[in-house]
Amino acid sequence: MSAPLSSSPAAPLSSHPSERAFSWQEIHILSLALAEKLKASGRSWTRIIAVTRGGMVPACIIARELDIRLVDSISIESHAHQTRGDVHIRSQPDLHYNQIDTLVIDDLSDSGNTFKAIRALWPQATYACLFVKPEGQPQADYFVEHIAQNCWVYLPWESQEFPDHITRQIGAHLL
């Protein structure tokens, strides 16, 4: 059973309009909200593929909420710091299983290129993420929150990359 959900996550921690920082608690709340959307769809899945690294935390929470025990990962590299680059698949799970029962989870669909690359492998899978930007929205079947295209998102597992003002707002204990 899911924990009660807030109607919306807490106000973003960053006061800069072109960036947003999210705490562990906010990611947990958003992951639960995504799990609720997936449940409400009436669909069911038997496997999750977490997109590393950003999709791993939401995938863990969603797997528990949806009682999915089979969780794989696909390692994709498409960003270096704040620069978007080409998509490189570094490792992937077996391609020989029922795609319709597969749920692919990531943290953010920015340009949509990561989900596009994975859709080339598993076109019948379902694609879900916490955040979408306008360019990436068409690639996500389910998501929780819209983010402006020019907004940089800071996630708690990226604490080593936080600018000083983000570290001060979230707390140095994350470092």
GUMARGU-227106 format. One line per 4 residues: their letters; for each residue x, y, z of C-alpha. Coordinates in Angstrom, 2 decimals. Each point is the difference from the previous one (the first is absolute). Example, Ala and Ser with C-alpha at 12.3 -4.5 7.8 and 13.67 -1.06 7.14 Angstrom:
<atoms>
as = 12.30/-4.50/7.80 ~ 1.37/3.44/-0.66
</atoms>
This chain:
<atoms>
msap = 0.00/0.00/0.00 ~ 1.29/3.46/-0.90 ~ 0.76/2.72/2.46 ~ -2.30/3.01/-0.26
lsss = 1.07/2.39/-2.72 ~ 0.24/3.72/0.21 ~ -2.03/1.69/-2.72 ~ 3.23/1.57/-1.26
paap = 3.65/-0.22/0.98 ~ 1.52/2.64/2.23 ~ 1.15/3.25/-1.56 ~ 3.25/-0.43/-1.92
lssh = 3.11/0.57/2.07 ~ 1.79/2.20/-2.53 ~ -1.06/3.61/-0.41 ~ 1.66/0.29/-3.43
pser = -2.66/-0.19/-2.76 ~ 2.18/-2.06/-2.36 ~ 0.72/-2.74/2.51 ~ -1.81/-2.18/2.52
afsw = 1.42/-2.14/2.76 ~ -1.96/-2.89/1.49 ~ 0.55/-1.64/3.38 ~ -0.13/-3.73/0.73
qeih = -3.42/0.51/1.58 ~ -1.34/1.76/-3.11 ~ 1.34/-2.79/-2.24 ~ -1.71/-2.55/2.23
ilsl = -3.32/1.89/-0.17 ~ 0.27/0.40/-3.78 ~ 0.87/-3.69/-0.43 ~ -3.07/-0.96/2.04
alae = -2.10/2.35/-2.14 ~ 1.32/-1.66/-3.16 ~ -0.77/-3.43/1.47 ~ -3.57/1.19/0.67
klka = -0.38/1.20/-3.59 ~ 1.26/-3.35/-1.26 ~ -2.43/-1.89/2.28 ~ -2.88/2.23/-1.11
sgrs = 0.71/-0.88/-3.64 ~ -1.32/-3.52/0.62 ~ 3.07/-1.49/-1.69 ~ 2.35/-2.45/1.62
wtri = 3.66/-0.74/-0.58 ~ 2.24/-2.88/1.01 ~ 3.39/1.63/-0.62 ~ 1.59/3.40/0.53
iavt = 3.04/1.27/-1.83 ~ 1.63/2.84/1.93 ~ 1.97/2.48/-2.06 ~ 3.30/0.53/1.81
rggm = 0.69/1.98/1.94 ~ -2.94/2.38/0.34 ~ -2.73/-2.61/-0.34 ~ 1.31/-2.35/2.66
vpac = -1.46/1.69/3.09 ~ -3.47/0.58/-1.51 ~ 0.05/-3.54/-1.45 ~ 0.69/-1.50/3.44
iiar = -2.90/1.88/1.58 ~ -2.36/-0.75/-2.90 ~ 0.98/-3.70/-0.04 ~ -0.96/-0.24/3.66
eldi = -3.28/1.89/-0.46 ~ -1.01/-2.09/-3.04 ~ 1.34/-3.26/1.49 ~ 2.36/-0.58/-2.92
rlvd = 2.88/-2.26/0.97 ~ 1.90/-0.17/-3.28 ~ 2.09/3.18/-0.37 ~ 2.73/0.39/-2.61
sisi = 2.01/3.02/-1.03 ~ 1.21/1.54/-3.21 ~ 3.09/2.17/0.17 ~ -0.26/3.04/-2.25
esha = 2.22/3.02/-0.11 ~ -1.41/3.20/-1.48 ~ 1.03/2.86/2.31 ~ 3.35/1.15/1.29
hqtr = -0.54/2.60/2.71 ~ -2.38/2.52/-1.61 ~ 0.77/-0.91/-3.61 ~ -2.35/-2.20/-2.02
gdvh = 1.81/-2.41/-2.30 ~ -0.57/-3.01/-2.18 ~ -1.65/-3.03/1.56 ~ 2.33/-2.92/0.63
irsq = -1.37/-3.35/1.26 ~ 2.69/-1.45/2.23 ~ -1.85/-3.16/1.09 ~ -3.49/-1.40/-0.33
pdlh = -2.07/-2.96/1.14 ~ -1.08/-2.88/-2.21 ~ -2.28/0.99/-2.87 ~ -1.91/-3.31/-0.03
ynqi = -3.00/0.49/2.25 ~ -3.51/1.37/-0.15 ~ 0.36/3.73/-0.65 ~ -3.65/0.76/0.68
dtlv = 0.51/-1.00/3.65 ~ 3.09/2.24/0.32 ~ 0.07/3.39/1.71 ~ 3.01/2.25/-0.68
iddl = 0.65/2.57/2.75 ~ 2.22/3.09/-0.09 ~ 0.16/3.19/2.03 ~ -0.38/2.49/-2.86
sdsg = -0.89/0.06/-3.68 ~ 1.92/3.09/-1.10 ~ 0.50/-0.18/-3.77 ~ -1.65/-3.41/-0.20
ntfk = 3.16/-1.49/-1.50 ~ 0.54/-2.54/2.79 ~ -3.53/-1.39/-0.30 ~ 0.30/0.10/-3.83
aira = 3.15/-2.14/0.16 ~ -1.69/-2.48/2.33 ~ -3.21/-0.04/-2.11 ~ 2.15/-1.16/-2.91
lwpq = 0.78/-3.10/2.11 ~ -3.40/-0.47/1.70 ~ -2.67/1.80/-2.06 ~ -2.93/-1.60/1.87
atya = 1.20/0.81/3.52 ~ -1.60/2.73/2.12 ~ 2.12/3.07/0.80 ~ -0.35/2.01/3.22
clfv = 1.97/2.69/1.79 ~ -0.35/2.52/2.78 ~ 0.59/3.09/-2.12 ~ -0.48/0.95/-3.64
kpeg = 1.20/3.00/-1.94 ~ -1.93/1.06/-3.11 ~ 2.44/-1.66/-2.44 ~ -0.04/-3.26/1.95
qpqa = -3.71/-0.23/0.80 ~ -1.01/-1.87/-3.18 ~ 2.28/-2.89/0.99 ~ -1.47/-0.45/3.50
dyfv = -3.21/-1.98/0.38 ~ -0.34/1.01/3.68 ~ 1.58/2.78/2.03 ~ -0.69/2.12/3.07
ehia = 1.28/3.51/-0.56 ~ 0.75/2.39/-2.89 ~ 3.33/1.86/0.10 ~ 0.93/2.90/-2.30
qncw = 2.35/-0.97/-2.82 ~ 2.68/2.47/1.14 ~ -0.14/-1.13/3.65 ~ 2.84/-2.10/1.42
vylp = -1.19/-2.59/2.54 ~ 2.19/-0.91/2.98 ~ -0.76/-3.36/1.59 ~ 1.23/-1.11/3.44
wesq = 2.20/-2.83/-1.32 ~ 1.94/2.60/-2.04 ~ 1.16/1.92/3.10 ~ 3.65/0.07/-1.13
efpd = -1.10/2.16/-2.95 ~ -2.03/2.55/1.98 ~ 0.99/3.65/-0.27 ~ 0.70/1.60/3.37
hitr = -3.39/1.74/0.19 ~ -1.81/-3.33/-0.47 ~ 2.18/-1.70/2.62 ~ -0.81/2.79/2.48
qiga = -3.75/-0.39/-0.66 ~ -0.15/-3.78/0.18 ~ 2.71/-0.47/2.60 ~ 3.66/-0.90/-0.07
hll = -0.78/-3.29/1.77 ~ -0.76/-1.43/-3.47 ~ 3.59/0.37/-1.10
</atoms>
